[in-house]
Amino acid sequence: MMQHLTRRDDWRARLAAEMDRQRRTPFAWGRQDCAIGFAATIVEALTGVDLAGGYRGRYAGPRAAAKILADAGAATLADFAAQQLPEIHPSRADLGDIGVIEADGPFGQAFCMVDASGLVVMTPEGHGRRPRADMIRAFKVG
């Protein structure tokens, strides 16, 4: 269910703190992956709304995550995001907005976040970088 989200007045400081926290936390399915520990916690830092509360810890691998997507009627990660956040053209995405890129892995897609110089992505080793042109869909956060 899509919610109307508003960014907090101090969202920039909260985003910086969240990105620092993420850099210290290793990848873990259902807790610190590209959906729960990356994209959803960015949304929560910016808006105070936890879109992942009902999913956090409910899966420990890609097969169980795929079942959650299927149960929600979403064929892809991007389709799932579109159920939660308003979709915008990638060219209109701004700092802190969430996007989707094509990626190796079980879903063929991964979440990313727009920053000043491109995209931040989650990898098993921590944060990575991708060029903004790699973003195939984008979603407004607040």
SVG drawing of the C-alpha trace seen along z (x, -y; Angstrom):
<svg xmlns="http://www.w3.org/2000/svg" viewBox="-2 -21 36 42">
<polyline fill="none" stroke="black" stroke-width="0.4" points="0.0,0.0 1.5,-3.3 1.9,-5.9 2.3,-9.6 5.8,-10.3 7.3,-13.6 11.0,-14.1 12.0,-15.2 13.6,-18.6 16.9,-17.0 16.8,-14.3 20.3,-15.1 21.9,-14.5 19.8,-11.4 20.8,-10.1 24.5,-10.7 24.2,-8.8 22.3,-5.9 24.9,-5.6 27.7,-5.5 25.8,-2.8 25.3,-0.7 29.1,-0.9 29.7,0.9 27.1,3.6 27.8,6.8 25.3,8.1 22.7,10.5 19.5,11.6 16.4,10.3 18.3,7.8 21.0,6.0 20.3,6.7 19.5,4.2 15.8,4.1 15.6,4.2 18.9,2.9 19.6,0.5 16.6,-0.9 14.0,-0.6 16.3,-2.1 17.1,-5.0 13.4,-5.7 13.0,-5.4 16.0,-7.8 14.5,-10.4 10.8,-10.1 10.5,-8.2 8.3,-5.6 9.5,-2.0 8.2,-0.3 10.0,2.9 8.7,3.6 6.5,6.4 9.3,8.1 12.4,7.6 13.7,11.0 11.0,12.9 13.5,14.4 17.1,15.6 17.8,16.2 16.8,15.4 14.2,18.2 12.2,16.9 12.6,13.3 11.2,14.3 8.2,15.9 7.5,12.6 7.6,10.8 5.3,13.3 2.9,13.2 2.7,9.4 2.0,9.9 5.3,8.3 7.3,9.9 10.4,7.8 12.0,5.7 11.0,2.6 7.4,3.7 7.4,4.2 8.9,0.7 6.1,-0.7 3.6,0.7 5.2,-1.3 6.6,-4.5 5.5,-6.9 7.4,-6.1 9.2,-8.9 11.3,-9.0 14.9,-8.2 16.0,-11.7 13.8,-13.3 15.4,-11.3 17.1,-13.4 19.4,-12.9 18.0,-10.2 15.5,-8.8 15.5,-5.1 16.2,-3.4 16.5,0.0 19.4,1.2 20.0,4.4 22.3,6.6 23.7,10.1 22.1,12.2 18.9,14.0 16.5,11.2 18.3,9.6 17.8,6.3 19.0,4.5 18.0,1.3 20.2,-1.8 20.1,-5.3 20.7,-8.5 23.5,-10.7 25.3,-13.8 27.7,-11.9 25.8,-8.8 24.3,-5.8 25.1,-4.0 24.5,-0.3 24.7,2.5 27.2,5.3 28.2,8.3 31.3,6.3 29.5,3.1 28.6,0.0 29.5,-0.3 29.1,-2.9 27.3,-2.8 26.8,-5.5 23.4,-7.2 22.8,-6.0 22.5,-2.4 19.2,-3.3 16.2,-1.7 13.4,-2.8 13.2,-5.4 11.0,-6.1 10.4,-9.4 11.1,-9.3 9.1,-12.1"/>
</svg>
